[in-house]
Amino acid sequence: MAMQVEVVSPERVLFSGEADMVVARSEGGDIAFLSDHAPFLGALGVGLVRVKLSDGNDVKVAVHGGFVEVRDNHVIILSDVAELPDQIDADRARVALQAAEEKLRSGDDAEAEAALRRAQVRLELVG
């Protein structure tokens, strides 16, 4: 039995359709949702969301925080910033990665760590 899945950012709906499984990065680590999953509401970290379609293909989305709600075979992912592969400029992500790494070498900086993780996720998505 498939689940209805929606991945939504303030700008648009990035994905809406049926899927067999959704894997997301929660604050506590990766979590997978299958049909008939118990109700769940949680915060998302920076990471990839993988939507496994019935035909075996995956839809991957870079999510930079947000929330996931699961209820009655419906998964809703809400994120202030979410990107599909065709929205990512790989060269820009590489530059951001290098800048964050350089900033981290000169000291512990939470903002640089967050920028590093965002760049890593973007490059993983397009990689």
C-alpha positions in Angstrom: 0.0 0.0 0.0 1.4 3.4 -1.0 1.5 6.5 1.1 0.7 10.0 -0.1 3.8 12.2 0.2 4.3 15.9 0.0 7.5 17.9 0.2 6.7 21.6 0.6 8.8 24.8 0.9 7.4 28.3 1.2 8.0 28.8 -2.5 6.4 25.7 -3.9 5.5 22.0 -3.6 8.6 20.2 -4.6 7.0 16.7 -4.7 3.5 15.4 -4.3 2.6 11.8 -5.1 2.5 8.3 -3.9 5.5 6.4 -2.5 6.4 3.2 -0.8 8.9 4.7 1.6 10.3 8.0 2.8 13.7 8.4 4.5 14.6 11.6 6.2 17.2 13.0 8.6 15.6 13.8 11.9 17.3 15.6 14.8 18.0 12.1 16.2 19.3 10.5 13.0 17.8 9.0 9.9 14.2 7.7 10.1 12.2 5.7 7.5 8.5 5.8 7.1 6.5 2.9 5.5 2.8 2.4 5.0 0.8 2.2 8.3 3.6 4.0 10.2 2.5 5.2 13.6 1.7 8.9 13.8 4.9 10.9 14.1 5.8 14.6 14.3 9.5 15.6 14.4 12.1 18.2 13.6 14.3 17.6 10.5 18.0 18.3 10.4 20.0 19.2 7.3 20.0 16.2 5.0 18.6 14.4 2.1 15.0 13.2 2.0 14.6 10.2 -0.2 11.2 9.3 -1.5 11.1 5.7 -2.8 8.5 5.4 -5.6 6.6 2.2 -6.4 8.5 1.8 -9.7 11.8 1.6 -7.8 12.9 5.2 -8.6 13.9 7.7 -6.0 13.1 11.4 -5.7 15.8 13.1 -3.7 15.4 16.5 -2.1 18.0 18.5 -0.1 16.2 19.7 3.1 17.8 22.3 5.3 15.7 21.8 8.5 12.0 21.7 8.9 9.4 19.3 10.1 7.9 16.0 9.2 4.4 14.8 10.0 3.2 11.3 9.4 -0.5 10.3 9.9 -2.9 8.0 8.2 -0.5 7.0 5.4 0.3 10.6 4.6 3.8 12.1 5.0 4.2 15.8 4.9 7.7 17.4 4.9 7.7 21.1 5.5 11.0 23.0 5.1 11.9 26.6 4.9 14.6 25.6 2.4 14.3 22.6 0.2 16.0 22.0 -3.2 15.7 19.5 -6.0 18.9 18.5 -7.9 18.2 20.8 -10.9 18.0 23.8 -8.5 21.5 23.4 -7.2 24.6 25.1 -8.7 27.3 22.5 -8.0 30.1 25.0 -8.6 28.6 27.5 -6.1 28.1 24.6 -3.6 31.8 23.7 -3.9 32.9 27.3 -3.3 30.6 27.4 -0.2 32.1 24.1 1.0 35.7 25.4 0.7 34.8 28.7 2.4 33.2 26.9 5.3 36.1 24.5 5.6 38.6 27.5 5.7 36.5 29.3 8.3 36.4 26.2 10.5 40.2 25.8 10.3 40.5 29.1 11.9 38.2 28.2 14.8 35.0 26.6 15.9 32.1 28.4 14.4 28.5 27.1 14.5 27.6 29.2 11.4 30.4 27.7 9.4 29.5 24.2 10.5 26.0 24.7 9.3 27.2 26.2 6.0 29.5 23.2 5.6 26.7 20.7 6.2 24.4 22.5 3.7 27.1 22.5 1.0 27.8 18.8 1.7 24.1 17.9 1.3 23.8 19.9 -1.9 26.9 18.2 -3.4 25.6 14.8 -2.3 22.3 15.5 -4.1 23.9 16.5 -7.4 26.9 14.1 -7.0 
